[in-house]
Amino acid sequence: MKKILLILVALVGLMACKNKARTNDNQNDLAMETILNTTETKTAQEQKLIQELLTSFFSEVDNRNWDEVASKMADSVYTDYTALGGDAGFKSPNEILTGWKAMLPGFERTAHQIHNEAIWVAGNRATATLEAIATHYLNNDEWTVFVGYDTEFIKENDTWKLARIDLSLYDQSGNGDLPAQAMENVKNGNVPAFAKADNNTIAAVENFFNALEARNLKNVLATLNEDIVQEMPLSPKNFPKSLNGIDAMRNQYIGVMDYTQSYEREYYGTSNPNTVLVKYNGTVTTGEGKPYNNSYVGLFTIENGKISRFIEYFNPNILLNSWPGLQPETYSVHKAGARTDSGVTQEEITFSSQGVLLKGHLFLPANFDASQKYPAAVVTGSWTSVKEQMPDEYASVMAKDGFITLTFDFTGFGESEGQPRQVEDYNLKIEDIKAAVTFLTNHENVDTNEISGLGVCASSGYMAHATAQDARIKKLVLVAPWLHNPEIARSIYDMRPGGTDGLLQAAKEAKKRYAETGEMEYVLAASELDPLSAMYVPHGAFDYYLSPAKAAGKVYDNRFAVSSWEPWLTFDGIAAGKEIKQPVFIVHSESGAVPQGAKDFYGHLKGEKDIVWLNDYNQQQLYFEEEAVNAAMNEVVNYLK
């Protein structure tokens, strides 16, 4: 009996310890959640301040409040307007405004409609990408540009200041001679005063918007003249560029009457009282329940109280991604990926890696036959990248040639789970690749004897180690590989502020702080201004990660966890070549990233191997330019087949 009592006491004590441990775990989880929520709130507050700065900045430009515009800039701002025939370089706010004042006041009106902002904050530095439709009106005519802006900000005295603005031209329409006419107006002192919008003209346009919001087709048509013309110059293909006559309008608008819709609008007058410039944002839910929220600039001309002409500018990419029946043009953020009409299909998939849920894309070949088995590949991209960038680029093109391909976001990146975020740790990434291989081996349509690993840029080293460790990967393919070891890393990063040792010390301190507080320290992943960023690329030398015309935007988090410096600087991707037994194929360029590292890796390989040099292209071109991607993929597919 005494022994039984002792056992019961021990069990009670053990249960108490377990309950206490479970309580401590719950408390730790709650504390971590509180820290994450607090950090996210602080970040959201800073993002809101930058958003407000951007909105105000372009509004003040349109209203020609130049002192207000200048107050939002740093003392020296890097501007690049070469896409519109301007220049690039550092300028003072006064120098910038001198240039703008020489043209913009010569228009009757300008309207910048900014949208699609993606803002990333790291300490007292931040970057933001955004898109804009900018309409310039003069003499009953207009010139409109659809552009992307890549911007950077510095926090000075607790206030964010614009420190860089770089413009990419997507498209333009209207009278391209108007800028010269506007400059001539300014030169001659002929600066048009702002005209007040005519109340009757506004009322006629308001009737149109009110009828749309009420989803009343009869009332919509009642606001239009019989010979109404609606022009949509930025429309993508498979969507009308113009609607001519009331019948065409009826056929187009009847399809949206079951859409819930509301529009925030702002009116600008012109010298023609019958014409009004309108800036508006639509909040729309389609009949299928899908959101379609676009941004617009419209020019409405009224005759006899009704709309006779309507020029509407909107973001065609938002239309392609949201409008029923339309598809994005490619399976990536770039034009070089496989087109959606190529027959390739994309599936959203999930799988687990060491208990962390990862999200990915599975690409199936054209004319996919569920009764057949196909060769397959895991495709990964550069450091800090997400699947929608070069991984989807290469994977979708590869699928066109009969492969099942898988891309995914690594632990802590993109849509995948994992804390802290944006940690570039080869240990995690190698395990994630092997988990992706497991997903493919379990897919009923994958030929497990034909699974390849394709690594682009920095993930080449991770893919090489995964191949050395995992015999299920039958062939290794590397495109534009960044392959380094600690010696090469030191030769590169000793040129940075604090050198390699300083970065390693910063990583050590960041890890310690995270362990103690749950807060990770970040720097910008890419910056043209901040030498402490992970990729310091001044003067637009390598703007892949910054430009919305290339890879920047909402899907890419432009931050780098400072703790990443330790695994990155101590990683040896080259040494994996000694352990690889599978065939290896490399496509690189002498003007690509660390070509000597690829040569050293190639020299370690003992088995079947081949290397092709595409010296007509540099590293950035091999990430996203259609000609370069196709050239690389032709070599890869020919090799694998």
Secondary structure, DSSP 8 states (H G I E B T S, - for coil): -HHHHHHHHHHHHHHHHHHHHHHHHHHHHHHHHHHHHHHHHHHHHHHHHHHHHHHHHHHHHHTT-HHHHHHTEEEEEEEE-GGGT--EEEE-HHHHHHHHHTTGGGSSEEEEEEEEEEEEEETTEEEEEEEEEEEEEETTEEEEEEEEEEEEEEEETTEEEEEEEEEEEEEEEE-TTHHHHHHHHHHTT---------HHHHHHHHHHHHHHHHT-HHHHHHTEEEEEEEE-TT--TTS-SEEESHHHHHHHHGGGTTSEEEEEEEEEE-SSTTEEEEEEEEEEE-TTS-EE--EEEEEEEEETTEEEEEEEEE-HHHHHHHSTT---SBSSSSTTS-BTTSS-EEEEEEEEETTEEEEEEEEE-TT--TTS-EEEEEEE-STT--TTTHHHHHHHHHHHTT-EEEEE--TTSTTS--SSSS---HHHHHHHHHHHHHHHHT-TTEEEEEEEEEEETTHHHHHHHHHHH-TT--EEEEES-----HHHHHHHHTTSTTHHHHHHHHHHHHHHHHHHHS---EEESEESS-TTSSEE-GGGTT-TTT-TTTT-STTS--EEEGGGHHHHHH--SSGGGGT--S-EEEEE-TTSS-HHHHHHHHHH--SSEEEEE-TTS-TTHHHH-HHHHHHHHHHHHHHH-
